[in-house]
Amino acid sequence: MQKIDKILVGTHNKGKFIEISDLLPKKIEKISPINLDIESPVENGKTFEENSEIKANFFCEKSNLVTLSDDSGLEVDCLNGEPGIFSSRWADELGGFQNAMIKILDKVKKLNKNTNAQFVSSLTIRWPDGKKITETGIIKGNITDIKGTNGFGYDPIFIPKGYSKTFAEMNYLEKLKIDHRQVAYQKLFKKIKVYF
Ligand code: IMP
């Protein structure tokens, strides 16, 4: 079995690149698709799993490197799981995450008082020979008014269950230890640690 000494972290999102890189063992070299001039694929899957696999396949085939990709997003219960796989697109279409967060808060306030939500991450590791493994992690929590300046994306409106501060009020390592990518990575790690 060939050990993995470098991994392409298949994302153009800087916040995600840092988080995924920090989940992996330090000794593994992490490569960004940006440094290899590889664009992002069209994400036309219907689930986080499908989109994660689309990204892993695309970046792996373009680079010929073992690739780890994530598709993730925020699902709000009273919005029937929206924005979900469209989390990034809501921000693009509304001119940024501040506006996307305001849209979510307005909708939740108008609809009811159910603020239950969850962050979901599907992580796919794909080898150049076609082998791939996907695992999904979820962290449940509640939507709240915008608080905190750390992190990225929807971090300022999400308080994980059992905590009293948003992801954006936590320091980087506090979030990294518990978030949806960590949950997905722990499941994946059990299956891939033999390659490290
Ligand atoms: P993707 O690159 O298509 O997977 O987009 C996922 C989007 O979901 C990101 O751009 C963020 O908006 C959001 N998202 C995913 N994970 C997180 C997180 O840990 N914190 C905040 N927002 C996140």
Boltz pocket constraint, residues with backbone or C-beta under 6 A from the ligand:
constraints:
  - pocket:
      binder: B
      contacts: [[A, 13], [A, 43], [A, 70], [A, 71], [A, 72], [A, 73], [A, 74], [A, 84], [A, 85], [A, 87], [A, 88], [A, 91], [A, 119], [A, 120], [A, 151], [A, 152], [A, 153], [A, 154], [A, 155], [A, 167], [A, 179]]
      max_distance: 6.0
